[in-house]
Amino acid sequence: MAVPAILDNMPKAPTALVRAIAQLGVEVQRGHWKPDEALLVRLGACLITLYDCLKRPLEVLRLRRRLVRWGVPLVVWNRDAPGYMGKAPWRLKLLERAQLIDIYASHALADGRRFAPLQVLLPNAVDPERYHLDGRTLEQLRDPRGYRWDVSFFGALDGERYKEYRARARFFAALAARLDALGLRYRFIDTLRSPLSEAEQRRLVQQTRINLSYGAGCEYGVSPGHGLPERAFGIPACGGFLLSDRRLHAKDSFTPGLEWVDFEGLEDAVERIRYFLAHFAEARAIAERAHGRVLREHTYRHRAQTLLALVAQWRAAAQKAA
């Protein structure tokens, strides 16, 4: 069952997911909270954020009632679970009870919340037009002479201004001291203060033997980590070897040990770094398997196809029940 137009009511510029939906040939309309009949008759689904449901529930309810009359599901894709940007637990509980959402897709579902009758894990992904091998080959990346850094990380590190990055800032400060003692070459970049272009990001990934991932702002106050941040897909897409903090949903996107390597805490991170620096070929084999898995299953085109299939499933069931 084909999906007609999509109404994107998310407040920021179209996300990579919405852009991928458009690239699949689906018409995308933006910013209609009171869609008229001419638009409603063409819609297959409406996308909003979870925070619209929390901040403007009456407006969302009115929108949903209008959509339901035309057999159009209200869809949320949430990339901020399980921290939910610090929203009060009682607000989240009320939203669960209200059941304003028809389809809830999230990059993390491990906290067990039920916001909609139809829920699915929809992880982050990669846009291969932005993160790719940049003209290099996996074979070239097997040459250890092409690496400038032993360890690197780029991302938000300003824990003084932003409480959600305090744990990350403390971790990398402690890790830097350990790496200094080992005489290793590393580069940790706070992209809030020193932004990197996508080309610079790709170059750093490909010049680093071990690319790190640690923490996520959306998980402030939550432990252990749940969903996979975009870097978990972007680094392998560029051919880099990724060493990540432990993530509950990692096994849903990668095969642990073959495509995914993680650590638990500072001491484990140091030991893993030492191991994979001494076993470069093994690290490259893991990186290459992860690269293949990302391109086969984890681009935003894949996520768009999954979401459109869910919408088609919902619409078919709604028509059958009518």
C-alpha positions as CSV (number, residue, x, y, z in Angstrom):
1,M,0.0,0.0,0.0
2,A,1.7,3.2,-1.1
3,V,1.9,6.1,1.3
4,P,0.7,9.5,-0.1
5,A,2.0,12.8,1.2
6,I,3.6,13.3,4.6
7,L,3.0,16.3,6.8
8,D,6.1,17.3,8.6
9,N,5.2,19.5,11.6
10,M,8.5,19.2,13.4
11,P,9.7,22.7,14.2
12,K,13.3,22.7,12.8
13,A,14.5,22.3,9.3
14,P,13.7,18.9,7.7
15,T,15.6,16.1,9.5
16,A,17.7,13.6,7.6
17,L,14.8,11.2,8.0
18,V,12.3,13.5,6.3
19,R,14.8,14.3,3.5
20,A,15.1,10.6,2.9
21,I,11.4,10.3,2.8
22,A,11.3,13.0,0.1
23,Q,14.1,11.3,-1.8
24,L,11.9,8.2,-2.0
25,G,9.4,10.2,-4.0
26,V,6.9,11.0,-1.2
27,E,5.5,14.5,-1.2
28,V,6.4,16.4,2.0
29,Q,4.3,19.3,3.3
30,R,5.5,21.3,6.3
31,G,4.0,23.3,9.1
32,H,0.2,22.8,8.9
33,W,-1.4,22.5,12.3
34,K,-4.9,23.1,10.9
35,P,-4.7,21.2,7.6
36,D,-7.6,21.8,5.3
37,E,-9.6,19.1,3.5
38,A,-7.6,19.5,0.3
39,L,-4.4,18.6,2.2
40,L,-6.0,16.0,4.5
41,V,-7.2,13.9,1.5
42,R,-3.6,13.6,0.3
43,L,-1.9,12.8,3.6
44,G,-0.5,9.4,4.5
45,A,0.8,10.5,7.9
46,C,1.7,13.5,10.1
47,L,5.1,13.8,11.9
48,I,5.4,15.8,15.1
49,T,7.9,15.8,18.0
50,L,7.3,14.2,21.4
51,Y,7.7,17.7,23.0
52,D,4.8,19.1,21.0
53,C,2.7,16.4,22.7
54,L,4.0,17.5,26.1
55,K,3.9,21.3,25.6
56,R,0.8,21.7,23.5
57,P,-1.4,18.6,24.2
58,L,-4.7,20.3,23.4
59,E,-3.5,21.5,20.0
60,V,-2.1,18.0,19.3
61,L,-5.4,16.5,20.3
62,R,-7.3,18.7,17.9
63,L,-4.9,17.9,15.1
64,R,-5.1,14.2,15.8
65,R,-8.9,14.3,15.8
66,R,-8.8,16.0,12.4
67,L,-6.3,13.4,11.1
68,V,-8.2,10.4,12.4
69,R,-11.3,11.4,10.5
70,W,-9.3,11.0,7.4
71,G,-7.5,7.9,8.3
72,V,-4.2,9.6,8.9
73,P,-1.9,8.5,11.7
74,L,0.0,10.9,14.0
75,V,3.6,9.8,14.1
76,V,6.4,10.7,16.5
77,W,10.1,9.8,16.0
78,N,12.0,10.5,19.2
79,R,15.7,10.7,19.4
80,D,15.9,11.9,23.0
81,A,14.9,8.8,25.0
82,P,15.3,7.9,27.8
83,G,16.3,11.3,29.2
84,Y,13.4,13.1,27.3
85,M,15.4,16.4,27.7
86,G,14.7,16.5,31.4
87,K,10.9,16.5,31.1
88,A,9.1,15.7,34.4
89,P,8.2,12.0,34.8
90,W,4.6,12.9,35.6
91,R,4.3,14.6,32.2
92,L,5.6,11.5,30.5
93,K,3.1,9.4,32.5
94,L,0.2,11.6,31.5
95,L,1.3,11.3,27.8
96,E,1.4,7.5,28.1
97,R,-2.2,7.6,29.5
98,A,-3.5,10.1,26.9
99,Q,-2.4,7.9,23.9
100,L,-2.3,10.9,21.6
101,I,0.2,9.2,19.3
102,D,-0.7,6.5,16.8
103,I,2.8,5.4,15.9
104,Y,5.8,6.0,18.2
105,A,9.2,5.3,16.8
106,S,12.3,5.9,19.0
107,H,16.0,5.3,18.9
108,A,15.6,3.8,22.4
109,L,12.8,1.7,23.9
110,A,14.6,0.0,26.8
111,D,12.9,2.1,29.5
112,G,9.6,0.4,28.7
113,R,7.4,3.5,28.3
114,R,4.3,3.0,26.0
115,F,3.3,6.2,24.2
116,A,1.4,4.6,21.4
117,P,-0.4,1.4,20.4
118,L,2.2,0.8,17.7
119,Q,5.8,1.3,18.8
120,V,9.0,0.4,17.0
121,L,12.7,0.8,17.6
122,L,13.9,3.2,14.9
123,P,17.6,4.0,15.6
124,N,19.6,6.9,14.3
125,A,21.4,6.3,11.1
126,V,23.8,7.9,8.6
127,D,23.4,10.1,5.6
128,P,26.0,8.5,3.2
129,E,26.2,11.7,1.2
130,R,27.7,13.4,4.2
131,Y,29.7,10.6,5.9
132,H,31.5,8.2,3.6
133,L,35.0,7.0,2.6
134,D,35.8,10.4,0.9
135,G,37.5,8.8,-2.0
136,R,39.5,6.4,0.0
137,T,39.1,2.6,0.1
138,L,38.9,0.2,3.0
139,E,42.1,-1.4,1.6
140,Q,44.0,1.9,1.9
141,L,42.8,2.3,5.5
142,R,44.5,-1.0,6.3
143,D,47.8,0.7,6.0
144,P,48.9,1.7,9.5
145,R,51.2,4.5,8.1
146,G,48.1,6.5,7.2
147,Y,47.2,7.3,10.8
148,R,48.1,10.4,12.7
149,W,46.3,9.8,16.0
150,D,45.9,6.8,18.2
151,V,42.7,7.9,19.8
152,S,40.2,10.7,19.0
153,F,36.8,12.1,19.8
154,F,34.9,15.1,18.6
155,G,31.6,16.3,20.1
156,A,30.2,18.5,22.8
157,L,32.5,18.6,25.8
158,D,31.6,21.9,27.6
159,G,30.4,20.4,30.9
160,E,30.6,23.8,32.7
161,R,27.9,25.4,30.6
162,Y,25.9,22.3,29.8
163,K,25.1,19.9,32.6
164,E,24.2,17.1,30.1
165,Y,27.8,17.0,29.1
166,R,29.5,17.0,32.5
167,A,29.9,13.2,32.7
168,R,31.4,13.2,29.2
169,A,33.8,16.0,30.1
170,R,35.0,14.3,33.3
171,F,35.5,11.0,31.4
172,F,37.7,12.6,28.7
173,A,39.7,14.7,31.2
174,A,40.5,11.5,33.1
175,L,41.2,9.5,29.9
176,A,43.5,12.2,28.6
177,A,45.6,11.9,31.8
178,R,45.8,8.1,31.3
179,L,46.7,8.4,27.6
180,D,49.4,11.0,28.4
181,A,51.0,8.5,30.9
182,L,51.0,5.9,28.1
183,G,52.6,8.3,25.6
184,L,49.7,7.9,23.1
185,R,48.7,10.5,20.5
186,Y,45.2,11.7,21.0
187,R,42.9,14.5,20.0
188,F,39.7,15.4,21.8
189,I,37.7,18.3,20.2
190,D,34.9,20.3,21.8
191,T,32.8,21.0,18.7
192,L,30.7,23.6,20.7
193,R,33.9,25.7,20.8
194,S,35.7,24.5,17.7
195,P,33.2,23.3,15.1
196,L,34.5,20.9,12.5
197,S,33.2,20.7,8.9
198,E,32.0,17.4,7.7
199,A,35.1,17.1,5.6
200,E,37.2,17.7,8.7
201,Q,35.3,15.1,10.6
202,R,35.8,12.5,7.9
203,R,39.5,13.3,7.8
204,L,39.9,13.0,11.6
205,V,38.0,9.6,11.6
206,Q,40.2,8.2,8.9
207,Q,43.4,9.5,10.5
208,T,42.6,7.9,13.9
209,R,43.1,4.2,14.8
210,I,40.5,4.3,17.5
211,N,37.5,6.6,17.4
212,L,35.7,7.0,20.7
213,S,32.0,7.5,21.5
214,Y,30.9,8.3,25.1
215,G,27.7,9.5,26.4
216,A,24.7,11.4,24.9
217,G,23.2,14.7,26.0
218,C,19.7,13.2,25.8
219,E,20.6,10.6,28.5
220,Y,21.4,13.1,31.3
221,G,21.0,11.3,34.6
222,V,20.4,7.9,32.9
223,S,22.7,5.0,33.2
224,P,23.7,2.8,31.3
225,G,23.5,4.2,27.8
226,H,20.4,3.2,25.8
227,G,20.2,4.2,22.1
228,L,23.0,4.7,19.6
229,P,24.0,8.2,18.7
230,E,24.6,9.2,15.0
231,R,28.4,8.8,15.4
232,A,27.9,5.1,16.0
233,F,26.8,4.9,12.3
234,G,28.8,7.8,10.9
235,I,32.2,6.6,12.1
236,P,31.9,3.2,10.5
237,A,30.5,4.8,7.3
238,C,33.7,6.7,7.0
239,G,35.7,3.5,7.5
240,G,36.7,4.3,11.1
241,F,37.1,1.9,13.9
242,L,34.6,2.7,16.7
243,L,35.1,2.0,20.4
244,S,31.9,3.0,22.3
245,D,30.6,3.1,25.8
246,R,28.1,0.4,26.6
247,R,24.7,0.8,24.9
248,L,21.7,-1.4,25.6
249,H,20.5,-1.2,22.0
250,A,23.9,-1.9,20.3
251,K,22.9,-5.5,19.8
252,D,19.9,-4.4,17.8
253,S,22.0,-2.8,15.1
254,F,25.4,-4.6,15.3
255,T,26.8,-8.0,16.1
256,P,28.9,-7.5,19.3
257,G,32.5,-8.6,18.9
258,L,32.3,-8.7,15.1
259,E,30.9,-5.3,14.2
260,W,30.8,-3.6,17.6
261,V,33.2,-3.1,20.5
262,D,32.4,-1.3,23.7
263,F,33.8,-0.6,27.2
264,E,32.4,-0.1,30.6
265,G,34.1,2.7,32.5
266,L,37.5,4.3,32.4
267,E,39.7,1.4,33.3
268,D,38.0,-0.9,30.7
269,A,38.3,1.9,28.1
270,V,42.1,2.1,28.7
271,E,42.5,-1.6,28.4
272,R,40.5,-1.8,25.2
273,I,42.5,1.0,23.7
274,R,45.8,-0.7,24.5
275,Y,44.5,-4.0,23.1
276,F,43.3,-2.6,19.8
277,L,46.3,-0.5,19.3
278,A,48.4,-3.7,19.6
279,H,46.0,-5.6,17.4
280,F,45.5,-3.2,14.5
281,A,44.5,-5.8,11.9
282,E,41.7,-7.1,14.2
283,A,40.4,-3.5,14.7
284,R,40.4,-2.9,10.9
285,A,38.5,-6.2,10.3
286,I,35.8,-5.1,12.8
287,A,35.7,-1.6,11.2
288,E,35.2,-3.1,7.8
289,R,32.4,-5.4,8.9
290,A,30.7,-2.4,10.6
291,H,31.1,-0.3,7.5
292,G,29.3,-3.0,5.4
293,R,26.5,-3.4,7.9
294,V,25.9,0.4,8.0
295,L,25.6,0.7,4.3
296,R,23.4,-2.4,4.0
297,E,21.0,-1.6,6.9
298,H,21.6,1.7,8.6
299,T,21.2,4.7,6.3
300,Y,18.4,7.2,6.6
301,R,16.9,5.7,3.4
302,H,16.5,2.5,5.3
303,R,14.9,4.3,8.3
304,A,12.5,6.1,5.9
305,Q,11.5,2.8,4.3
306,T,10.8,1.3,7.7
307,L,8.7,4.3,8.8
308,L,6.7,4.4,5.5
309,A,6.1,0.6,5.9
310,L,4.7,1.2,9.4
311,V,2.5,4.0,8.1
312,A,1.2,1.7,5.4
313,Q,0.6,-1.1,7.9
314,W,-1.4,1.3,10.2
315,R,-3.5,2.6,7.3
316,A,-4.3,-0.8,6.0
317,A,-5.4,-1.9,9.5
318,A,-7.5,1.2,10.0
319,Q,-9.2,0.7,6.6
320,K,-9.9,-2.9,7.5
321,A,-11.4,-1.9,10.8
322,A,-13.6,0.8,9.3
